[in-house]
Amino acid sequence: MSTNESSSYRASSLGLDLHLELPARPGGRTLASALRDAVRKGRLPAGSRVPSTRALAADLGISRGTVTRAHELLAAEGYLVVRQGSPTTVATGPFDEPKPTGIPATRRGTELRWDLLPGKPDLSMFPRQDWTAAQHRALRAVPAGELDYGNPCGHPALRTALTEYLGRVRGVHTTPEQVVVCEGHHRALAVLSAVLRQRGTRSVDYEDPALPKLRGIPRAEGLEVRAVPVDAEGIDVTGIESPAVVVTPAHQYPLGSTMSARRRKALCEAAASEQRLVVEDDYDGEFRFDREPVGALQRLAPRNVVYAGTTSKALAPGLRLSWLVLPPGLVGPVWEVKAHADRNPPVFDQLTLAEMLRSGSYDQHVRRCRAVYRRRRKQLVSAIRESDTRHELYPAGIAAGLHLTLRLDPDGPSEERMLKRMRRHSVALEGLAEHWIDERRRQDGLVIGYAAPPGHSFGNSLRALLRGLSEPRGRGSTRQP
Ligand SMILES: Cc1ncc(COP(=O)(O)O)c(C=O)c1O
């Protein structure tokens, strides 16, 4: 349509009169500015659909790429919400009022273009249809009385479904009464720390290295966190002194190794004879690629091991649903802490997850993700091996999980340098050094989350990573602190 000097645009596809002031054949920035104005002045209200790039391009007689550029710009500025496969909509304002300050971004690096942040599944694979279908089935079946606050330790339907699932898939030995549902493993660890504190425990031992945010949780609950070194076989059992120790035996975070059978046995025997509690963080145990995963440690010592699992890797961290399998004597104290803190996990989501577990759609989804992550890991490892980096890079750990840790050549560029390069190439990932508790053990490396990018951008994310890894000399490739 618009070939006049300036015109009021009617989006024919939606029947909306947007009153866009536009010159003939506007460019992307001009179109963005007109759309921005329509959003600011409320002509395009929050939540409303924006004409598709195809319709707008056809109506204005410009290329679809120009409209896409305008949409992308407005999405980056927060005016539009662009989702693959869904109509573009106007974001929720207010747009002209000052934004609240002091609220940091949810995660470092999310402003970068290529998302290789560790710990994140491919969120575009979230099984929306299966989840919605399970929710429908669950809601049709649930008696109204069960939609009350619910049990702080979780809905019986989910505790039963988890008992069956964990026994079958991870070899966990439990009854539904020992399963406690939490709002994510971070919360679960806080609850356990509070219970330990109430029992007079003063310190917790932790694998060194470990995720800084997680090991900060017992500390925030007033417990001292002691570092115990990890070698190729897992935690050094002789170094454990505290009444409780947190380990990641299936896939050490962040090094990616698995605890040897010998070490697992030694850890469980020591825990039984010295009356220690072992917290087994099985955060990604479903994702082993080269063989059947090693079963849970919990089965070897169910009286001394607390097994912890989460939906954050198999489904989405946004669900905030995880579980603990407790030795029978801990159920009461955990219930007390949860009830006192008014921490009841959401009943509706628990029922939906229970239905997914029961119907097999959870297993199917895990299988789909496992195949994708296996392929990506293989691609990543061979790309790194073949890359022209001038310095050796050492992929560490077993073929499992959602991340790959890369040790750096001591004679090559430092981690700090590498992280700067990655930022320059707009690649979001994490450094290894900050994971060490004891500074003397500190080693440089990169922790790469190959599961994070959506399928369509994995190839480009990988290429951007390789460009960062093999940046030529003169752009900081010599070793400097
Ligand atoms: C080592 C480890 N354990 C557990 C979790 C899961 O935490 P949550 O269930 O709170 O998302 C994560 C997630 O980042 C993790 O990296």
The ligand as a Tripos MOL2 file, in Angstrom:
@<TRIPOS>MOLECULE
LIG
   16    16     1     0     0
SMALL
NO_CHARGES

@<TRIPOS>ATOM
      1 C1         25.3600  -29.2000   40.1350 C.3       1 LIG1
      2 C2         23.9020  -28.8570   40.0730 C.ar      1 LIG1
      3 N1         23.0490  -29.4470   40.8910 N.ar      1 LIG1
      4 C3         21.7230  -29.1810   40.8660 C.ar      1 LIG1
      5 C4         21.2070  -28.2500   40.0160 C.ar      1 LIG1
      6 C5         19.7170  -28.0280   39.9690 C.3       1 LIG1
      7 O1         19.2970  -26.9600   40.7100 O.3       1 LIG1
      8 P1         17.7470  -26.5440   40.6430 P.3       1 LIG1
      9 O2         16.9320  -27.7890   40.7660 O.co2     1 LIG1
     10 O3         17.5630  -25.6170   41.8230 O.co2     1 LIG1
     11 O4         17.5370  -25.8430   39.3520 O.co2     1 LIG1
     12 C6         22.0540  -27.5750   39.1750 C.ar      1 LIG1
     13 C7         21.5080  -26.5510   38.2750 C.2       1 LIG1
     14 O5         22.1520  -25.6530   37.8020 O.2       1 LIG1
     15 C8         23.4390  -27.8880   39.1910 C.ar      1 LIG1
     16 O6         24.2900  -27.2950   38.3510 O.3       1 LIG1
@<TRIPOS>BOND
     1     1     2 1
     2     2     3 ar
     3     2    15 ar
     4     3     4 ar
     5     4     5 ar
     6     5     6 1
     7     5    12 ar
     8     6     7 1
     9     7     8 1
    10     8     9 2
    11     8    10 1
    12     8    11 1
    13    12    13 1
    14    12    15 ar
    15    13    14 2
    16    15    16 1
@<TRIPOS>SUBSTRUCTURE
     1 LIG1         1 GROUP 0 **** ****
